[in-house]
């Protein structure tokens, strides 16, 4: 059986983790600090804070910005539930908008229509690894009519003076938008290092900061660091310095820090990311492109054009002119041919919790259409050319069978 997305765990990673264990630092320590530094250098951002998940990073930024009761955060319908859940945790309202038909990403015209005086944050999501239109989003939140409707409730909000652009880049580390890497395209960008991501630390995430010059970036990092560690003003590494044992709790914070064991994996992965991991994934994607483009029923994902270069996290194939039932039947037949595939994602209004809040799927027709026809194919380091060929043959055979046999 060809798996969908196993992690890359080789001897180099094992050796680095063993060294971390033997060092005596298994919680946040020197490797985590080094990983933050290397991520900052890689993205070209101002500062990076590593955490135990991307979800923690999103909620941390919302809470740092003071998002709470009666506030609104705009997000796409097509995303994983974590994007919306963190808004609920903060007591705010997710304002869900439809997506683009070509690349699954948030529709900026719908964003404009959704902005109100309650809007505090816009959270675009780089689905599959392809960046959103960040120039358009940045221009939108700086328009005079938009900034004039913004009502600041906290000192941080007054200092920024506008809607915060918070990028959910869980899929798009290493992606490029108009010559710039993700991590530099929004006020803050959140990455995921979950087990299935291009770069994994088993679990983990990071916040990449690009706040404007009105902010002291070191002070912002310090505030976020404290909030992510129970509100404690010194972490374990700082407390080990001679005579530096005493600490204080300055707020009721959270437990979101990244341990050195996880950072050890990340350091190895980041070192070879551009030279090995991304080229390997792009090689797989190119094989899919070349083979599927000859079929009229295949709608290929956009992984590169004049504006973007995807990180190739997912290969989100859509089948033209089919319904959800047919898509599901195709998936089952692919599995029967010993190939694992997936679907990314069930749009938020289809999920029981968000449906119970009153979100209706028929208000997001493009997201629903994309979802009903989408099948994610395996893309991971170690997937051989022979495996790719087996995936392609399984998909083609299954699609042709269903198209010939069944109608919705």
Secondary structure, DSSP 8 states (H G I E B T S, - for coil): -B-S------HHHHHHHHHHHHHT--SSSHHHHHHHHHHHHHHT-SEEEEES-HHHHHHHHHHHTT--TT-EEEEESSS-HHHHHHHHHTT-EEEEE-B-TTTS-B-HHHHHHH--TTEEEEE-B-GGG----HHHHHHHHTSHHHHHH----SHHHHHH-S-EEEEE-TT-TT-EETTEETTSSSSEEEEE--TTSSS--SS-EEEEE---TTS-HHHHHHHHHHHTBTTBSS-HHHHTSTT-----B-S---B-B--HHHHHHHHHHHHTIIIIIHHHHHHHHHHHHHHHTT-TTEE----BSSSEE-----EEEEETT--HHHHHHHHHHHHHTTB--B-----GGGSHHHHHTT--GGG-HHHHHHHHHEEEE---TT--HHHHHHHHHHHHHHHHHHHHH---
